């Protein structure tokens, strides 16, 4: 069984990745080599299998992941739409850390490089409702996890049949989280360079 986080960026995907690692999963966050294989080559079953879970991944091709990894679990991370729009607008107002890679990722996910309220609002609603419709008759296969809920561990652990850890749920936007995120970005850049920026 694989676990796929199919929430849009800025919906707590980094925190979920850390939570899955705490629960014992070999979790990858936005692995660029697998993402590029899907977007560039139409591959949705991967030769690389050194993982149990992937976060910030498969936002637009979750039906293909579902077909190629039967029996998997899917977690849709969400947050208040207006708060999400403010967060993404702030995120997009900053210069990309790695422009070629980041611009490609923005195009793949949002269809634009600069922030567009109209486009982002539409995409958020379209994606959220599309996921709900796809899994509407399979409630055991989808968990909707909302940023800011009081006890995210309870729903996630019940969904994955895991004991609740005796530690707080991670929040990657704090200072320590930003340090770890910068290290992860460096690893992702190394992957991007390794695969020739494709």
trRosetta pair geometry for C-beta under 8 A, 3 or more apart (Angstrom, degrees):
i j d omega theta_ij theta_ji phi_ij phi_ji
1 52 8.0 34 92 -166 65 91
1 71 5.4 -98 -100 129 83 100
1 72 5.8 149 -162 -109 66 49
1 73 6.4 42 173 -9 114 93
2 51 7.8 51 -134 113 105 87
2 52 6.4 -169 -124 -177 61 46
2 53 6.6 156 -172 -91 68 45
2 54 7.5 4 176 6 114 91
2 65 8.0 -107 93 176 135 106
2 69 4.8 -35 32 177 129 146
2 72 4.3 -22 63 -119 80 117
2 73 7.5 -157 96 33 44 67
3 20 6.5 -170 91 -131 145 135
3 25 6.4 -49 33 -132 133 156
3 27 7.6 -40 74 -104 115 101
3 52 6.5 30 19 137 96 79
3 53 3.8 -15 66 -111 103 101
3 54 7.6 171 90 26 63 51
3 72 6.7 -175 -79 -171 27 90
3 73 4.9 -15 -112 69 76 100
3 74 7.7 170 -160 -84 54 27
3 75 6.8 21 -179 -7 98 110
3 160 6.9 -2 -96 -108 138 120
4 53 7.3 -163 -69 -153 31 66
4 54 5.8 -2 -119 60 67 90
4 57 6.5 -104 -154 86 88 97
4 58 5.2 -19 -174 45 128 154
4 62 6.6 159 121 -125 143 93
4 65 5.6 85 -79 140 166 151
4 69 7.7 130 -35 69 123 144
4 72 6.1 45 -4 151 103 133
4 73 7.4 174 26 90 66 50
4 74 5.1 -19 70 -111 95 73
4 75 7.2 -178 92 26 45 71
5 13 5.6 142 133 -136 139 90
5 16 5.4 131 -106 108 149 145
5 17 7.4 -98 10 -65 154 74
5 53 7.4 55 -17 173 93 101
5 54 6.8 -136 28 105 81 53
5 55 3.9 17 38 -126 140 67
5 56 6.3 2 95 -25 116 38
5 57 6.7 79 66 36 76 78
5 58 7.9 134 77 46 42 106
5 74 7.8 146 -97 -163 22 57
5 75 4.9 -29 -107 72 69 102
5 76 7.9 148 -161 -90 57 22
5 77 6.2 13 -166 -11 106 110
6 57 7.4 -67 -94 83 56 50
6 58 5.0 -68 -103 95 93 97
6 59 5.6 143 -170 -103 72 44
6 62 4.6 15 -115 -79 152 133
6 74 5.6 -5 3 -166 121 106
6 75 7.2 152 20 72 71 46
6 76 5.7 -35 72 -94 89 71
6 131 6.3 160 105 -110 128 134
7 11 4.0 -121 160 83 126 136
7 12 7.1 -3 102 59 160 77
7 13 5.6 -163 75 -74 108 97
7 16 7.7 116 28 5 132 153
7 56 7.5 -48 73 -92 78 53
7 59 7.4 -42 104 -103 15 97
7 75 7.2 -43 -23 119 103 76
7 76 5.4 120 -73 -168 80 47
7 77 3.1 -60 -37 51 165 81
7 78 6.3 -141 -127 -55 114 48
7 145 7.8 -81 -53 61 140 91
8 11 5.4 90 65 -13 68 126
8 59 5.8 74 -91 -128 61 139
8 77 8.0 -129 39 79 51 87
8 84 7.6 72 82 -170 123 135
8 109 7.1 120 -145 -178 86 117
8 123 7.4 113 -105 128 148 107
8 124 6.5 -90 13 -108 160 74
8 127 6.0 98 -52 92 114 162
9 13 6.4 -69 -118 14 45 138
9 56 6.1 52 -91 -139 73 110
9 88 7.3 107 95 -105 97 103
9 91 7.7 -166 131 135 120 169
9 109 6.5 31 -4 175 114 163
10 13 7.9 -2 1 8 17 101
10 79 7.7 -88 132 29 76 136
10 84 6.0 128 114 -150 112 78
10 87 4.6 161 -174 118 132 124
10 88 5.2 -155 31 -71 163 81
10 91 6.2 -123 -74 -25 133 152
11 77 4.1 145 124 116 107 99
11 78 5.7 -28 -157 -105 130 17
11 79 5.3 -162 -132 -6 74 99
11 84 6.5 4 -84 -116 84 121
11 147 6.0 -144 -170 -32 56 122
12 15 4.7 -48 -167 43 81 118
12 16 5.8 87 132 -27 87 96
12 77 4.8 -142 66 -173 96 137
12 79 6.8 129 -14 -53 105 115
12 145 7.3 -112 88 115 137 107
12 147 4.3 177 -36 -91 128 103
12 172 7.9 140 -149 27 55 106
13 16 5.6 -53 -148 36 33 112
13 17 6.5 41 152 -25 65 100
13 29 7.1 127 138 -145 99 100
13 30 7.8 70 135 -41 137 102
13 55 4.8 154 -178 162 88 106
13 56 3.9 98 154 -63 151 91
13 77 5.8 -170 -73 44 66 152
14 17 5.6 -48 -152 28 34 115
14 18 6.8 31 152 -14 64 101
14 29 6.4 45 -113 -141 65 147
14 55 7.3 150 -86 120 27 139
14 56 7.3 17 -58 -36 60 131
14 172 3.7 -98 113 67 115 170
14 173 7.8 121 68 -50 129 67
14 177 6.8 108 127 -177 129 115
14 181 6.1 -9 -145 -96 151 112
15 18 5.8 -55 -154 37 35 109
15 19 6.3 37 148 -21 67 106
15 169 7.1 51 172 153 115 93
15 170 5.0 -176 -151 99 76 86
15 171 5.6 -4 -109 -116 128 33
15 172 4.6 -140 -66 -5 69 97
15 173 7.7 -41 -54 -10 111 80
15 177 7.5 -19 -83 -132 78 144
16 19 5.3 -53 -146 36 36 115
16 20 6.3 37 156 -21 68 102
16 55 5.3 163 91 -124 104 137
16 75 6.6 180 -162 113 147 144
16 77 5.9 -125 -34 -68 145 138
16 145 7.0 118 -95 89 125 150
16 156 7.8 -171 -134 -114 90 143
17 20 5.9 -54 -150 34 29 109
17 21 6.7 31 151 -18 62 104
17 27 5.2 177 -156 132 71 129
17 28 7.8 -68 -141 112 117 16
17 29 4.3 -1 -113 -79 162 109
17 53 7.8 175 -127 114 63 114
17 55 4.0 -124 -73 30 92 150
17 56 7.3 -35 -50 -1 123 99
17 172 7.8 34 49 -59 98 146
18 21 5.6 -53 -152 34 35 113
18 22 6.5 39 150 -21 66 102
18 170 3.9 -59 101 71 133 165
18 172 6.2 162 -8 -69 134 105
18 177 7.7 -88 -36 -120 155 100
18 180 7.8 69 -87 113 124 155
19 22 5.6 -52 -152 33 34 114
19 23 6.5 29 150 -15 65 107
19 152 7.4 -77 -109 117 160 121
19 153 7.5 -154 -150 -97 123 72
19 156 6.4 2 146 137 139 168
19 169 6.1 -1 -97 -152 120 82
19 170 5.6 -149 -59 28 74 103
20 23 5.5 -56 -148 40 35 111
20 25 4.2 -44 166 52 94 131
20 27 4.0 98 99 -63 123 151
20 52 7.9 -166 167 89 116 102
20 53 4.7 -104 174 82 151 160
20 55 6.9 -178 13 -47 140 119
21 24 7.8 102 180 -29 30 9
21 25 6.3 -88 -84 66 33 75
21 26 7.9 49 -112 -117 74 23
21 27 5.1 -109 -60 34 76 115
22 165 5.5 -40 150 -51 120 165
22 167 7.0 -127 -156 66 141 126
22 170 7.1 171 -25 -24 135 117
23 156 7.8 -126 -58 135 149 114
23 157 7.2 -168 -112 -101 127 82
23 160 6.7 43 170 101 155 151
23 162 5.0 19 -155 175 117 165
23 165 7.0 -116 -82 -41 65 116
24 162 7.6 -174 28 -134 110 131
25 52 4.3 -131 -156 82 86 123
25 53 4.3 26 160 3 143 123
26 50 6.6 -105 148 152 145 62
26 51 5.0 -141 112 -130 100 44
26 52 4.7 106 44 4 78 92
26 53 7.1 155 77 26 46 75
27 51 6.8 79 -119 -158 20 98
27 52 6.7 -53 -68 65 60 83
27 53 4.0 -23 -106 76 88 106
27 54 7.0 172 -159 -83 68 25
27 55 6.2 34 176 -13 114 104
28 31 4.4 2 154 -45 137 114
28 34 7.7 96 106 16 149 139
28 51 4.8 -48 -11 -115 112 143
28 53 7.3 176 24 93 62 56
28 54 5.0 -16 66 -112 92 77
28 55 7.4 -172 91 24 45 70
28 57 7.7 40 97 -33 94 151
29 54 7.6 157 -94 -161 23 59
29 55 5.0 -22 -112 66 71 101
29 56 5.7 42 -168 32 76 117
29 184 6.1 1 66 -172 130 145
30 35 6.6 3 -170 -42 68 141
30 54 7.9 122 -58 -178 24 93
30 55 7.2 -50 -31 93 66 65
30 56 4.2 -36 -56 98 98 116
30 57 5.8 -177 -98 -66 47 90
30 105 7.8 32 -172 -135 133 134
30 188 6.9 7 99 -112 102 139
31 34 4.5 51 92 20 110 109
31 35 6.5 167 87 -14 55 89
31 48 8.0 -138 146 100 154 148
31 51 7.6 -120 -30 -50 149 159
31 54 6.5 -79 8 -131 105 115
31 57 7.1 14 28 -94 75 141
31 188 7.9 -152 -128 -115 36 90
31 191 7.2 -118 -163 -179 69 169
32 35 5.4 -56 -139 41 35 113
32 36 5.9 34 161 -20 70 107
32 101 7.2 -38 -122 -152 146 116
32 188 5.5 109 -22 -163 120 89
32 191 4.9 145 49 107 113 123
32 192 5.3 -31 119 -74 165 80
32 195 7.2 -163 114 34 106 139
33 36 6.0 -54 -145 37 26 108
33 37 6.5 32 152 -24 60 105
33 48 7.1 71 103 -6 126 156
33 191 5.6 -106 -35 180 97 117
33 194 7.8 -34 -76 83 117 113
33 195 5.6 164 -104 -53 87 148
34 37 5.5 -49 -148 30 34 115
34 38 6.7 30 154 -15 64 103
34 46 5.3 -28 -123 -98 104 151
34 48 6.6 -110 -74 58 103 127
34 54 7.2 -92 87 -121 155 152
34 57 7.2 18 98 -150 121 135
35 38 6.0 -60 -157 36 32 107
35 39 6.2 13 157 -5 69 112
35 57 6.4 -120 -80 -130 98 93
35 105 7.8 19 140 -112 154 89
35 108 7.4 94 168 135 113 164
36 39 5.9 -60 -135 47 33 100
36 40 5.2 6 174 2 72 121
36 41 7.9 53 136 3 65 96
36 195 6.5 151 60 130 159 152
36 198 6.0 107 -177 113 140 69
37 40 6.7 -57 -117 50 16 93
37 41 5.3 -42 -164 44 55 118
37 43 4.2 -52 156 61 100 124
37 46 6.5 110 82 -109 157 97
38 41 7.3 -44 -77 56 8 73
38 42 7.0 35 -161 -124 44 16
38 43 5.8 -102 -83 67 48 63
38 44 5.8 69 -115 -85 101 67
38 58 7.8 -139 -125 -96 176 66
38 61 5.7 -163 -179 47 133 162
38 64 7.7 146 -143 90 113 141
39 108 5.4 -47 -111 -128 152 128
40 198 6.3 53 -102 156 169 95
43 46 6.7 94 140 -89 113 65
44 61 6.1 -136 -106 152 120 128
44 64 3.8 -99 -126 142 168 116
44 65 5.8 -126 -175 -72 107 53
44 67 7.4 47 112 65 139 98
44 68 4.8 166 116 -4 96 151
45 68 4.0 -143 -67 -173 97 131
45 69 7.3 162 -108 -51 83 78
46 49 6.9 162 96 -67 89 66
48 51 7.5 39 133 6 95 105
51 54 6.2 55 146 -62 145 86
54 57 4.3 -42 140 49 114 151
54 58 7.0 99 96 -10 122 114
58 61 5.5 -96 -147 69 67 75
58 62 4.8 94 152 -78 107 70
58 65 5.0 -9 -136 -23 140 150
59 62 7.3 -27 -162 -34 10 102
59 109 6.2 54 50 -133 149 87
59 127 6.4 -20 179 -144 99 135
60 108 7.9 -143 18 163 137 79
60 109 7.7 -168 -22 -124 116 48
60 127 7.8 -75 -84 -114 68 106
61 64 4.6 -30 176 35 95 117
61 65 6.2 103 119 -22 81 92
62 65 5.3 -52 -143 39 41 113
62 66 6.1 48 155 -25 69 102
62 74 6.3 72 -160 -130 126 141
62 131 6.8 33 57 -111 158 93
62 134 7.1 121 98 103 116 165
63 66 5.5 -52 -148 35 33 116
63 67 6.4 32 153 -19 65 105
63 134 6.3 -125 -80 -144 96 139
64 67 5.6 -52 -147 36 34 111
64 68 6.1 17 159 -7 67 112
65 68 6.0 -65 -139 47 28 100
65 69 5.7 -18 174 25 69 112
65 72 7.0 -71 145 65 94 157
66 69 7.0 -71 -122 60 16 76
66 70 7.4 55 168 -97 55 50
66 72 6.7 -134 -116 54 53 112
66 74 7.2 -31 -82 -49 101 134
66 134 7.9 -175 -15 159 162 125
66 141 7.9 67 -130 163 113 140
67 70 7.3 -5 -163 -65 24 81
69 72 4.3 40 121 -36 109 134
72 141 7.5 69 90 -156 54 101
73 141 6.2 -152 -121 -156 52 55
73 142 7.9 168 -167 -82 64 28
73 143 7.3 20 176 -1 106 104
73 159 6.7 129 -166 151 137 101
73 160 6.5 170 92 -98 173 78
74 131 7.7 -153 139 -160 134 112
74 135 6.9 -144 64 -75 132 147
74 141 6.1 36 22 149 95 81
74 142 5.1 -22 76 -105 100 71
74 143 7.4 178 94 26 52 67
75 142 7.6 153 -93 -158 28 54
75 143 4.9 -16 -114 66 76 100
75 144 8.0 157 -163 -92 57 21
75 145 5.7 3 -173 3 104 121
75 156 7.4 24 -118 -120 140 92
75 159 7.4 110 -92 119 100 155
76 128 7.1 120 172 -129 135 67
76 131 5.0 129 -92 135 143 157
76 132 7.9 -87 33 -60 171 70
76 142 6.4 14 -4 -169 107 103
76 143 7.2 -174 29 89 68 48
76 144 5.0 -22 71 -109 104 68
76 145 7.1 160 80 24 48 70
77 145 5.2 -32 -104 75 67 96
77 146 7.7 144 -161 -98 57 22
77 147 6.7 62 179 -47 98 88
78 128 6.1 69 -108 -116 126 120
78 144 6.1 -4 7 -171 122 95
78 145 7.3 149 23 76 72 44
78 146 5.3 -35 75 -105 87 71
78 147 7.1 -134 97 2 38 83
79 83 5.6 -89 140 84 113 115
79 84 4.9 142 76 -64 103 100
79 87 7.9 29 84 11 148 145
79 146 6.4 125 -97 -164 46 72
79 147 3.8 -16 -89 38 108 120
79 148 6.7 93 -132 2 95 110
80 83 4.1 67 75 15 104 112
80 84 6.6 -176 86 -14 50 86
80 147 8.0 -96 6 67 70 101
80 148 7.7 -4 -11 25 100 148
81 84 5.5 -57 -148 36 31 113
81 85 6.3 31 155 -21 66 103
81 121 7.0 69 173 -134 119 78
81 124 5.6 134 -134 126 98 147
81 125 7.3 21 -118 -64 141 82
82 85 5.7 -49 -147 34 33 112
82 86 6.6 34 153 -17 64 103
83 86 5.8 -53 -150 36 33 111
83 87 6.3 33 152 -20 65 107
84 87 5.6 -57 -148 37 32 112
84 88 6.2 24 158 -14 68 107
84 124 6.2 132 102 -121 143 146
85 88 6.0 -56 -141 41 29 105
85 89 6.2 32 157 -22 64 107
85 117 6.5 53 -165 -134 127 80
85 120 5.9 132 -120 112 85 127
85 121 6.3 8 -92 -77 131 83
85 124 7.4 -91 -66 -20 87 155
86 89 5.8 -54 -145 35 28 112
86 90 6.5 28 155 -17 62 106
87 90 5.9 -57 -152 37 30 110
87 91 6.3 31 150 -21 65 108
88 91 5.2 -50 -144 37 36 117
88 92 6.1 31 158 -16 68 106
88 115 6.6 148 128 -121 88 111
88 120 5.8 176 97 -153 148 149
89 92 5.9 -57 -144 41 29 105
89 93 6.4 36 153 -30 63 105
89 115 4.9 97 -120 -164 65 159
89 117 7.4 7 -82 -82 121 82
89 120 7.9 -150 -61 38 79 167
90 93 5.7 -52 -148 26 31 115
90 94 7.4 30 154 -20 59 100
91 94 6.4 -62 -169 25 33 108
92 106 7.7 104 -113 -128 101 136
92 114 6.4 111 170 -160 124 43
92 115 3.8 146 85 -53 152 103
93 115 7.0 -25 -53 -6 69 138
95 99 7.7 -41 172 -77 87 97
96 99 4.5 122 78 -95 126 54
96 101 7.9 175 167 69 128 69
96 102 3.5 180 -154 75 124 147
96 103 6.1 -86 -45 -45 168 76
96 106 7.9 -105 -90 -22 127 130
97 102 6.3 123 43 -50 68 141
97 185 6.2 4 100 175 155 147
98 101 4.4 6 113 41 116 114
98 102 5.4 135 70 -21 67 98
98 185 7.4 176 -10 176 121 106
98 189 5.5 -171 -87 -102 158 111
98 192 7.3 129 145 56 150 162
99 102 5.9 -62 -124 45 21 103
99 103 5.6 19 177 -18 64 113
100 103 6.3 -59 -142 38 20 106
100 104 6.4 20 158 -18 58 110
100 192 8.0 149 95 164 104 137
100 197 6.0 -12 132 -152 141 121
101 104 5.9 -60 -153 36 28 111
101 105 6.4 26 153 -18 65 108
101 188 7.4 139 167 133 151 104
101 189 6.7 -139 -2 -108 164 71
101 192 4.9 -36 -97 -129 131 162
101 197 7.3 -112 -72 -134 82 80
102 105 5.6 -54 -148 37 33 112
102 106 6.3 35 153 -21 66 104
103 106 5.6 -51 -146 35 33 112
103 107 6.4 34 155 -19 65 104
103 113 5.2 1 -143 -123 91 114
104 107 5.8 -55 -150 36 31 111
104 108 6.3 29 154 -19 65 108
105 108 5.7 -55 -146 37 31 111
105 109 6.1 14 161 -7 66 114
106 109 6.2 -66 -141 45 26 100
106 110 5.6 -34 -177 36 67 111
106 112 6.9 -62 147 93 103 42
106 113 5.3 95 100 -120 137 50
107 110 7.3 -72 -110 59 14 70
107 111 6.5 42 -160 -122 52 19
107 112 7.1 115 -106 -22 59 6
107 113 6.4 -10 -63 -67 85 77
110 116 8.0 155 160 37 119 97
110 119 6.5 86 174 133 95 118
110 120 6.5 -14 -144 -94 121 78
110 123 6.1 -128 -133 -1 69 175
111 119 6.5 -135 74 -171 110 130
111 123 7.4 -178 17 -80 113 136
112 115 7.9 136 106 -100 120 10
112 116 5.4 33 71 0 165 122
112 119 5.7 66 5 106 137 169
115 120 6.7 -18 -159 -30 76 138
116 119 3.7 50 89 19 121 113
116 120 6.1 156 78 -14 63 86
117 120 6.1 -63 -141 42 24 104
117 121 5.9 22 164 -18 65 112
118 121 6.1 -58 -143 37 22 108
118 122 6.3 20 159 -16 60 110
119 122 5.9 -60 -151 38 27 110
119 123 6.2 22 156 -18 65 111
120 123 5.7 -55 -143 38 31 110
120 124 6.2 34 157 -23 65 104
121 124 5.9 -53 -148 31 28 112
121 125 6.6 20 158 -9 62 108
122 125 6.2 -66 -154 42 29 104
122 126 5.8 23 157 -17 68 116
123 126 5.6 -58 -138 42 29 111
123 127 5.8 27 163 -19 67 110
124 127 6.2 -58 -144 37 22 106
124 128 6.3 17 161 -14 61 112
125 128 6.1 -59 -143 39 26 107
125 129 6.1 15 165 -8 65 114
126 129 6.4 -64 -144 44 22 102
126 130 5.9 25 159 -24 62 115
127 130 5.7 -59 -144 36 25 113
127 131 6.5 25 160 -18 63 105
128 131 6.2 -57 -153 34 27 107
128 132 6.6 23 153 -15 62 109
129 132 5.6 -55 -147 38 35 113
129 133 6.2 34 156 -19 68 106
130 133 5.9 -55 -147 37 30 109
130 134 6.3 31 155 -23 64 107
131 134 5.7 -55 -147 33 30 113
131 135 6.5 -3 165 9 66 110
131 142 7.1 152 161 -143 98 140
132 135 6.7 -77 -146 52 24 88
132 136 6.2 54 154 -73 64 89
132 142 7.9 165 -110 136 46 158
132 144 7.7 13 -89 -72 94 133
133 136 5.6 -22 -145 -26 31 119
135 138 4.9 -88 -159 64 73 96
135 139 7.3 114 149 -86 98 34
135 141 5.8 -141 -142 81 116 101
135 142 3.8 78 146 -22 164 143
138 141 4.3 -8 144 24 114 119
138 142 6.6 93 98 -4 88 98
139 142 6.7 -80 -143 51 35 87
143 155 6.3 143 -163 152 123 104
143 156 6.8 123 144 -105 161 55
143 159 4.2 -12 -70 -118 140 161
145 149 7.3 -115 -169 19 65 135
145 152 6.1 66 -164 -146 112 105
145 155 6.3 168 -105 98 89 131
145 156 6.3 33 -101 -72 138 95
146 149 4.9 97 74 -39 92 110
149 152 5.5 116 72 -71 104 77
149 155 7.5 11 107 6 154 135
151 154 4.5 39 125 -3 114 115
151 155 7.6 129 103 -7 79 83
151 169 7.8 153 -157 -26 40 133
152 155 6.4 -62 -158 41 45 101
152 156 5.8 33 155 -14 78 117
152 169 4.9 91 56 -127 109 164
153 156 6.0 -72 -145 46 28 106
153 157 5.5 18 168 -15 71 116
153 164 4.9 87 146 -143 122 97
153 165 6.6 -122 -138 37 135 80
153 169 5.3 -146 -46 -73 91 105
154 157 6.4 -62 -142 40 19 103
154 158 6.2 16 161 -15 60 112
154 164 6.5 -5 -90 -96 54 131
155 158 5.9 -59 -145 39 27 109
155 159 6.1 28 157 -21 64 111
156 159 5.7 -58 -148 36 28 113
156 160 6.2 0 162 4 65 113
156 162 7.7 -28 125 51 78 117
157 160 6.2 -67 -137 52 29 94
157 161 7.7 -88 168 86 57 1
157 162 4.5 -104 -144 75 78 83
157 163 6.5 -38 -167 126 132 10
157 164 4.8 -138 13 -79 171 66
157 165 7.9 -168 -81 -7 134 69
158 161 7.4 23 -171 -76 28 41
168 171 8.0 -39 136 -9 115 95
170 177 7.2 132 172 -94 100 116
171 174 5.4 72 99 -16 99 105
171 177 6.4 -101 111 -41 52 150
172 177 3.5 161 -163 -166 44 133
172 178 7.7 122 163 -55 70 46
172 180 7.1 -99 -141 70 94 115
172 181 6.2 98 174 -57 113 116
173 177 5.7 -15 -5 82 14 143
173 178 7.1 41 -156 -57 36 89
174 177 4.9 95 51 10 66 107
174 178 7.2 -126 100 -9 33 88
175 178 5.8 -53 -152 31 32 110
175 179 6.8 34 150 -20 63 101
176 179 5.6 -51 -156 31 38 114
176 180 6.6 31 151 -13 68 104
177 180 5.8 -57 -150 40 36 107
177 181 6.1 38 152 -23 68 107
178 181 5.4 -52 -143 36 33 115
178 182 6.5 39 155 -24 64 100
179 182 5.9 -52 -154 30 30 111
179 183 6.9 28 149 -15 62 103
180 183 5.6 -52 -153 36 37 112
180 184 6.4 38 149 -20 67 104
181 184 5.5 -52 -148 36 35 113
181 185 6.4 40 151 -23 66 101
182 185 5.6 -49 -149 32 33 114
182 186 6.7 37 151 -20 62 100
183 186 5.7 -51 -155 31 35 112
183 187 6.7 34 148 -17 65 102
184 187 5.5 -53 -153 35 38 112
184 188 6.3 38 149 -20 68 104
185 188 5.5 -52 -146 37 35 112
185 189 6.3 39 153 -22 65 101
186 189 5.7 -50 -149 33 32 112
186 190 6.6 36 151 -21 62 101
187 190 5.6 -51 -153 32 35 113
187 191 6.7 36 148 -18 64 102
188 191 5.5 -51 -153 34 37 113
188 192 6.3 40 148 -23 67 103
189 192 5.3 -50 -147 34 36 115
189 193 6.3 36 153 -18 67 102
190 193 5.8 -52 -148 37 32 110
190 194 6.2 38 151 -26 64 107
191 194 5.4 -53 -147 33 32 116
191 195 6.4 10 161 -2 66 108
192 195 6.4 -70 -151 47 26 95
192 197 5.9 44 164 -98 88 53
193 196 7.7 43 -179 -71 32 20
193 197 7.0 15 -105 -52 38 78
195 198 5.7 -105 141 45 94 86
